[in-house]
Structures are given as C-alpha cells and as structure tokens.
C-alpha cells in the first residue's frame, strides 16, 4: 500500500499518552507502511492506523523520537475526556 510519514512531536507532547514502540520489524495485518517523521525509518509494515483507538504516540526504535498519527481528517483525534475532564460516554 502507501507509505505514511508520521507527524513528528517532542517527548513533552507525548506526556500522559500511551506509547506504541515500533521500528524495523513492527508488522501489522494489512494497511500502510508508517515512517518515522524524524528520521524516515520504516516503523511499521502493512499497518492500519485506523485499528488503534485512543491517543497514542509512536516511538521510533532507531532515533528514539516521538511521532503521532498524521494530522488529517482521515485520522481524527479521539477525545479521551470531555471539557470537564470526564471520559466520553459510550453511545
């Protein structure tokens, strides 16, 4: 499929979010190849970013930098809490 460059962020921007480590061998079950936004290393092969629910960051095993999903409407950010700090209600 396609190669998707993840959006580079700082470690401080990843505080409080789950860390998904990947790089050189992180394989999925159908999807795109995901590249580190800092160094360009292929972090995940055949990986579908839509399968991850939540606000994860991705740490590259080569350069140790943090990335997040591309900032496009294809990958919307899911709210982890409402404006008053409560988890969103299930619908």
TORKOL-4160 file (C-alpha; in steps of 0.2 Angstrom, whole numbers, padded with zeros to 4 digits, m for minus):
91
<pt num="1" X="0000" Y="0000" Z="0000"/>
<pt num="2" X="0006" Y="0018" Z="0003"/>
<pt num="3" X="0020" Y="0025" Z="0014"/>
<pt num="4" X="0013" Y="0037" Z="0028"/>
<pt num="5" X="0025" Y="0048" Z="0037"/>
<pt num="6" X="0020" Y="0050" Z="0055"/>
<pt num="7" X="0019" Y="0068" Z="0062"/>
<pt num="8" X="0035" Y="0072" Z="0072"/>
<pt num="9" X="0032" Y="0078" Z="0090"/>
<pt num="10" X="0043" Y="0081" Z="0105"/>
<pt num="11" X="0044" Y="0070" Z="0120"/>
<pt num="12" X="0035" Y="0083" Z="0131"/>
<pt num="13" X="0020" Y="0082" Z="0119"/>
<pt num="14" X="0018" Y="0064" Z="0122"/>
<pt num="15" X="0017" Y="0065" Z="0141"/>
<pt num="16" X="0001" Y="0056" Z="0148"/>
<pt num="17" X="m0002" Y="0047" Z="0131"/>
<pt num="18" X="0001" Y="0028" Z="0128"/>
<pt num="19" X="0017" Y="0024" Z="0119"/>
<pt num="20" X="0017" Y="0012" Z="0105"/>
<pt num="21" X="0035" Y="0007" Z="0101"/>
<pt num="22" X="0040" Y="0002" Z="0084"/>
<pt num="23" X="0054" Y="0001" Z="0071"/>
<pt num="24" X="0062" Y="m0011" Z="0060"/>
<pt num="25" X="0050" Y="m0026" Z="0060"/>
<pt num="26" X="0034" Y="m0020" Z="0068"/>
<pt num="27" X="0022" Y="m0028" Z="0056"/>
<pt num="28" X="0003" Y="m0027" Z="0055"/>
<pt num="29" X="m0011" Y="m0036" Z="0046"/>
<pt num="30" X="m0015" Y="m0026" Z="0031"/>
<pt num="31" X="m0013" Y="m0007" Z="0029"/>
<pt num="32" X="0001" Y="0005" Z="0025"/>
<pt num="33" X="0020" Y="0007" Z="0029"/>
<pt num="34" X="0022" Y="0020" Z="0043"/>
<pt num="35" X="0038" Y="0030" Z="0043"/>
<pt num="36" X="0046" Y="0040" Z="0057"/>
<pt num="37" X="0043" Y="0058" Z="0055"/>
<pt num="38" X="0060" Y="0062" Z="0062"/>
<pt num="39" X="0072" Y="0050" Z="0053"/>
<pt num="40" X="0062" Y="0042" Z="0040"/>
<pt num="41" X="0064" Y="0024" Z="0047"/>
<pt num="42" X="0051" Y="0012" Z="0042"/>
<pt num="43" X="0042" Y="0009" Z="0059"/>
<pt num="44" X="0028" Y="m0002" Z="0054"/>
<pt num="45" X="0025" Y="m0013" Z="0039"/>
<pt num="46" X="0007" Y="m0016" Z="0032"/>
<pt num="47" X="0000" Y="m0007" Z="0047"/>
<pt num="48" X="m0018" Y="0000" Z="0048"/>
<pt num="49" X="m0018" Y="0016" Z="0059"/>
<pt num="50" X="m0037" Y="0015" Z="0060"/>
<pt num="51" X="m0036" Y="0000" Z="0071"/>
<pt num="52" X="m0028" Y="0009" Z="0085"/>
<pt num="53" X="m0041" Y="0018" Z="0096"/>
<pt num="54" X="m0035" Y="0031" Z="0108"/>
<pt num="55" X="m0022" Y="0045" Z="0108"/>
<pt num="56" X="m0006" Y="0035" Z="0106"/>
<pt num="57" X="0011" Y="0041" Z="0102"/>
<pt num="58" X="0024" Y="0031" Z="0092"/>
<pt num="59" X="0042" Y="0030" Z="0097"/>
<pt num="60" X="0055" Y="0026" Z="0084"/>
<pt num="61" X="0067" Y="0012" Z="0090"/>
<pt num="62" X="0081" Y="0019" Z="0079"/>
<pt num="63" X="0081" Y="0038" Z="0084"/>
<pt num="64" X="0070" Y="0036" Z="0100"/>
<pt num="65" X="0060" Y="0051" Z="0094"/>
<pt num="66" X="0041" Y="0053" Z="0096"/>
<pt num="67" X="0028" Y="0053" Z="0082"/>
<pt num="68" X="0009" Y="0054" Z="0081"/>
<pt num="69" X="m0004" Y="0050" Z="0068"/>
<pt num="70" X="m0004" Y="0062" Z="0053"/>
<pt num="71" X="m0015" Y="0077" Z="0056"/>
<pt num="72" X="m0028" Y="0074" Z="0043"/>
<pt num="73" X="m0046" Y="0071" Z="0043"/>
<pt num="74" X="m0043" Y="0053" Z="0038"/>
<pt num="75" X="m0035" Y="0051" Z="0056"/>
<pt num="76" X="m0046" Y="0061" Z="0068"/>
<pt num="77" X="m0041" Y="0063" Z="0086"/>
<pt num="78" X="m0052" Y="0054" Z="0098"/>
<pt num="79" X="m0057" Y="0063" Z="0114"/>
<pt num="80" X="m0050" Y="0055" Z="0129"/>
<pt num="81" X="m0061" Y="0066" Z="0140"/>
<pt num="82" X="m0074" Y="0080" Z="0139"/>
<pt num="83" X="m0072" Y="0098" Z="0143"/>
<pt num="84" X="m0074" Y="0094" Z="0162"/>
<pt num="85" X="m0061" Y="0080" Z="0162"/>
<pt num="86" X="m0073" Y="0066" Z="0162"/>
<pt num="87" X="m0071" Y="0051" Z="0150"/>
<pt num="88" X="m0083" Y="0052" Z="0135"/>
<pt num="89" X="m0100" Y="0042" Z="0137"/>
<pt num="90" X="m0102" Y="0026" Z="0126"/>
<pt num="91" X="m0116" Y="0029" Z="0113"/>
